[in-house]
Structure formats: C-alpha cells, structure tokens
Amino acid sequence: MAFSNSLLLVAQAALYFGVMMTLLHWRRSIGLGVFMCALGVMHFLETYLASVFYVQLPFGIISPGSTVLFTGKLLMILLLYVKEDAATVRQPIHGLLIGNFLIVGLVMLLRNHETVELAAGRAPDIGFVDEMGLLMVWGTVLLYIDSLAIILLYERLGRWLGRHFGLRVLICGAVVLTFDQLGFFLALHWVSGAPVEALVGGWIAKMLAVLLYTLFFLIYLALFPAAEPKGGPRRFRDVFQALTYRERYEDLLRSSHLDFLTKVSHRSQFDTTAKARLAEVLEAGQVASLLIIDIDHFKRVNDTYGHQAGDEVLATVARVLRDNQRSDDHVFRYGGEEFVILSLRMGAEAAQSFADRLRRQIEEVTRDAFLEAVTVSVGIASAPVEADSIDALFEAADRRLYVAKARGRNRVVGALNEAEPVVPAD
C-alpha cells in the first residue's frame, strides 16, 4: 500500500507540473490569466485534502493536498516570479489572499440560511464548512507569507549562488515549506487533533516533493533552454516593495513627471517643455547649450551582466548628472541609454568644459561601483550661434554625438573641437 501510494503521489506531481508548466510556457499565446486561474482554483481542494485526506507512506502519513498541490503551487509562484517579475507575481498572491477571505465571509453569511433538504438525508454539513473556514483562513495567511518569503529568499540566495537555479529553488523551497509545515500543523492539530506523526511525515514528504519539482524544473530547462530564468539577483528592498504594493514613491515620481529608474525628467517632459524654455532665454538675449549623452557599449553591459546591472548603470549615470546640474540645467532621460541636458545661460565653451567634467566623473564613479568603468560619449550644440530652435539644436548635438562615437567613444564633441580629424575606433 505504501509503495503504491508513493507512485500515485509521483504521478500526481507529474500531472500537476505538466499542466501548469504548459500553461506557463504558452502564456504569451493563451494569456497569463489561464495560468493564474488554474493556480488559484485548487486552493479549496488543497485545504480539504490537508484536513481530512491522508495516505500511508513508508515514513508516515501524509496528505496529497499539502505534499503535491500546496508545494507545487508555492514553487509555481516562485517560477512565475523568475520568468516574469514581482509586479506580475503579486497578482495571484494577493488574489488568493482576497479570494479565500471572500469565501470565508460568504460562508459566514450562508450559514445563517434556513435550508431545506432537496433529497432525504442530504442536509448541508455546516460544521464541516466552519472547520474548513478556519483552516482556509490560516492556510491563506501562511500561503501569503510563504509566497513573499520564498521569493525574497530566492533573491537573497542569488548573492551567493548566482545562476545556480536548481540549488536556489531547492534551498528556499525546503526552508519555507519547513516553516509552513510547522505553521499549518498547529492549526490542524487544534482543529482536528492531528497526531505528531502527521507533522513528521508531512515534512519529509514536502522535502521530497521540493526535490522532485526541482528535478522537473531542471528537465524543463534542459528541454527548453531559451526559457532559462533571467540572470542576476534583484535588490531585496525593490522586490519586497513591488510584491507588497509599496509604490507610493513610484506614483509620486510619475505624478511629478520623473522617470522612475533614473529620477530625472522623462522624454515627454523634454518634448513639452524644452522648446518653451529655450525660447524664453533666447528672447532675453541669452545663450543656451544642449548636451546629448549616450552610454558607450550599453547593450554589451545588458548582454554580459543582465538587465538588472544595466538598470544600476543607468541609475548611477543619472545620479552623477543630477549631482552636477545647476539650477538652470534640465536633465532628461531621452531614450534607453541616452540622456539630454538643456543648459540655459551656458555658452559653447562652458558647455564643453561641463560635458568633459561629467564624462570624467561618470568614468570614475562607475569604476568604483562596478566591475569595470562605464564611459559616455557627448555631443554639444549651442544657441543662438548654431541654431535658434530646439529641433535644430538637437539635430546638431546628435550629429556631434555620432562624431564622438566615430572617434573612439568616451569623448566630447562640440563646436570647439568638431573640426579635429576623425580616427575610427578599432
């Protein structure tokens, strides 16, 4: 009996994994909602099985609800995070929390009905529903804590284990499910008087289930290498804030027209305000300069170290620009790795010196912050000597940016040095 039960549990885990991974794999075609609905629809069954349905294994008695379904759900939530992001995975996490509390609230109202028997001996078992309600509330709270904990621990382990995906899943799954087994058993023992054997047997079964699901994940990644999880660890605080909707600061930045990552004005602000600001200083008989700053070999940074590292480079470069800006300077993130500075009341010579100081400081700061220095190329144009409109000024600065790239990058090109001979980069 114990051997056949073990085989059945493996078959259940294989079926669960096969269906859920198929839905996750095809999420771009059929929509992520299909995966999320399938993930959430079985929670009541998990709780029911965990409260009354137990089978005998060689090392003790266990519930398929906890061993197969709950362990599988928790690891699927982790895998959804790995393949997507915290903003996506928080949807099923919070949906399960709210949905199960809603079930309990509805049951509390339903139990007040005066019911009739549709058929003899078919009266509703309200006592059973009450018992399930307590376990569902406790199980839902544990699931919420478990889901946040397994993702945060996965990221923390990334600092030491890097891209060892299987080992990270195995460790964080074992740690979090140990906590969950202790927590759920306390409620189960209080509600139904479950024996200690269920605690020990369930824990062993969950550890084996984590190992089995991890093997399934690795097999899947071997068969579909293009779907390998994304690289480097994300920042612990950022992940926690995204998972728990702590985004008031992000909303504030959006409302004040700032780019969230770099905390400088985004391109729409340049498109709507730069023309008027330039016109104002030119009408007053003053000068202005426009700098276009492009990070050299930025694609190589993303390809080599991952997009998280690329984001950190962008944020660091933007911080240098912010730290050096005057009250008359307006900094914009114009494109992916491109920034624009509109410096009012700054002529060509001062702009050339300002841009070169920024270039050197960016190289110095990034050399200390990252594995290697990050450099930038800068193109400059000044008004009204070279142009009297924002479009013409941008076109002239953009042309000089390409000259800076052609001369080998990590340099500034403006009106003062544009005539120097071009030496192509190696």
Disulfide bonds with the S-S distance in Angstrom:
none
